[in-house]
Amino acid sequence: MKNSSAIGWEHFLASCREVTSLSISGESIEHALGDLFGSLDCQDPMLLKLFSTMDDEPCVDYRTLLPIDEEGCRVMLILLQAKIKIGLHNHPKQTGYVYCIDGRVDIQAYDECSNNGLEAVLEKAYSLSLGPSEHAFLSPETANVHSLYGEEKSFLIDVFVPYLQPEDEYLCRRYQDPYCQREDGKWLARIIPKS
């Protein structure tokens, strides 16, 4: 039975703009986005058509679509194929909410403690296996470095706030998987040079 208070995709996007325009952060933005995702009708025909169109295109490891990519926030749809990994990367100065619509995806998340430009020291924040209606949260302070692995074909929605400013793009990094655990429990990971 469909939730009578469920909102459609267009209403969801408008509400994302509204929520992300508020001056809230941390747990407050996580709860606000959680409430918003909790009210989303995941069977909304427009949302299903977007994911279906992405799925009908020639097979690639993963595909993204940006319904909102503006000053206030970024909303991204992700189709992640089974057994495919989106490698370790960060979202500097951003808060993110990763919501699973369908499928199952593993998320490995770390805090970056330090880096010397070639290598980073990472501390494990969490390891999650998300199924439908489950989410992961990252902030500038914790779990900002993360990877995603599709246990099966997965459909996800990401919301990131605020929009990444051009002057902060130099802070974006990709990392190789951690290769060595130190005595203090932290991990070493090589930073992939920008091309």
NORDA-V301066 format. One record per residue. N is the residue number from 1. OMEGA is omega as a letter, one per 30 degrees, with the letter a starting at -180 (999 if undefined). D_FIRST is the distance of its C-alpha to the first C-alpha in Angstrom with 1 decimal. Layout:
n: <N & N>
omega: <OMEGA & OMEGA>
d_first: <D_FIRST & D_FIRST>
This chain:
n: <1 & 2 & 3 & 4 & 5 & 6 & 7 & 8 & 9 & 10 & 11 & 12 & 13 & 14 & 15 & 16 & 17 & 18 & 19 & 20 & 21 & 22 & 23 & 24 & 25 & 26 & 27 & 28 & 29 & 30 & 31 & 32 & 33 & 34 & 35 & 36 & 37 & 38 & 39 & 40 & 41 & 42 & 43 & 44 & 45 & 46 & 47 & 48 & 49 & 50 & 51 & 52 & 53 & 54 & 55 & 56 & 57 & 58 & 59 & 60 & 61 & 62 & 63 & 64 & 65 & 66 & 67 & 68 & 69 & 70 & 71 & 72 & 73 & 74 & 75 & 76 & 77 & 78 & 79 & 80 & 81 & 82 & 83 & 84 & 85 & 86 & 87 & 88 & 89 & 90 & 91 & 92 & 93 & 94 & 95 & 96 & 97 & 98 & 99 & 100 & 101 & 102 & 103 & 104 & 105 & 106 & 107 & 108 & 109 & 110 & 111 & 112 & 113 & 114 & 115 & 116 & 117 & 118 & 119 & 120 & 121 & 122 & 123 & 124 & 125 & 126 & 127 & 128 & 129 & 130 & 131 & 132 & 133 & 134 & 135 & 136 & 137 & 138 & 139 & 140 & 141 & 142 & 143 & 144 & 145 & 146 & 147 & 148 & 149 & 150 & 151 & 152 & 153 & 154 & 155 & 156 & 157 & 158 & 159 & 160 & 161 & 162 & 163 & 164 & 165 & 166 & 167 & 168 & 169 & 170 & 171 & 172 & 173 & 174 & 175 & 176 & 177 & 178 & 179 & 180 & 181 & 182 & 183 & 184 & 185 & 186 & 187 & 188 & 189 & 190 & 191 & 192 & 193 & 194 & 195>
omega: <a & l & a & l & a & l & l & a & a & l & l & a & l & l & l & l & a & a & a & l & l & l & l & l & l & a & a & l & l & l & l & l & l & l & a & l & l & a & a & l & a & l & l & a & a & l & l & l & l & l & l & l & l & a & a & a & a & a & l & a & l & a & l & l & a & l & l & l & a & a & a & a & l & l & a & l & a & l & a & a & l & l & l & a & l & a & a & l & l & l & a & l & a & l & a & l & a & a & l & l & a & l & l & a & l & l & l & a & a & l & l & a & l & l & l & a & l & a & l & l & a & l & a & l & l & l & a & l & a & l & a & l & l & a & l & a & l & a & l & a & a & l & a & l & a & l & l & l & l & l & l & l & a & l & a & l & l & l & l & l & f & l & l & a & a & a & l & a & l & l & l & a & l & a & l & l & l & a & a & l & a & l & a & l & l & a & l & l & l & l & l & a & l & a & 999>
d_first: <0.0 & 3.8 & 6.5 & 8.8 & 11.7 & 11.2 & 14.4 & 15.5 & 18.3 & 21.2 & 20.3 & 19.9 & 23.4 & 24.9 & 23.7 & 25.2 & 28.4 & 28.3 & 27.6 & 30.2 & 32.8 & 32.9 & 35.7 & 33.7 & 33.9 & 33.4 & 30.8 & 30.0 & 29.0 & 27.0 & 25.0 & 24.7 & 23.4 & 21.2 & 19.5 & 19.4 & 17.8 & 15.3 & 14.1 & 14.3 & 11.6 & 12.8 & 11.5 & 13.6 & 15.9 & 19.0 & 18.5 & 17.7 & 20.8 & 22.9 & 22.2 & 22.7 & 25.9 & 27.1 & 26.4 & 28.2 & 31.4 & 34.1 & 33.4 & 34.5 & 34.1 & 31.7 & 30.9 & 30.1 & 29.2 & 29.9 & 27.8 & 29.7 & 33.2 & 35.1 & 37.1 & 34.3 & 32.1 & 31.1 & 27.5 & 27.6 & 25.3 & 26.6 & 26.3 & 28.2 & 29.3 & 29.4 & 32.6 & 33.5 & 34.6 & 34.8 & 38.0 & 38.8 & 39.0 & 38.8 & 37.5 & 40.5 & 40.0 & 36.2 & 33.1 & 30.3 & 26.6 & 25.4 & 21.6 & 20.3 & 17.5 & 18.1 & 21.0 & 23.4 & 26.3 & 29.2 & 30.6 & 34.2 & 35.2 & 38.7 & 40.7 & 43.8 & 46.8 & 49.5 & 50.7 & 54.1 & 52.9 & 53.1 & 51.1 & 48.5 & 48.2 & 44.5 & 42.9 & 39.7 & 36.9 & 34.0 & 32.7 & 28.9 & 26.6 & 23.4 & 20.2 & 16.9 & 16.1 & 19.7 & 22.7 & 26.4 & 28.6 & 32.2 & 34.8 & 38.4 & 39.5 & 37.4 & 35.7 & 36.8 & 38.2 & 35.5 & 34.7 & 31.6 & 31.4 & 28.8 & 28.3 & 26.2 & 25.4 & 23.5 & 22.0 & 22.8 & 23.0 & 26.2 & 27.2 & 30.9 & 32.9 & 35.5 & 36.5 & 39.3 & 42.6 & 45.1 & 47.7 & 45.4 & 44.8 & 47.8 & 45.8 & 43.2 & 43.9 & 42.9 & 43.9 & 44.7 & 43.0 & 44.8 & 47.8 & 49.5 & 48.5 & 51.2 & 52.5 & 50.6 & 47.3 & 46.8 & 46.5 & 48.6 & 47.1 & 49.0 & 48.1 & 47.8 & 50.4 & 49.2 & 50.5>
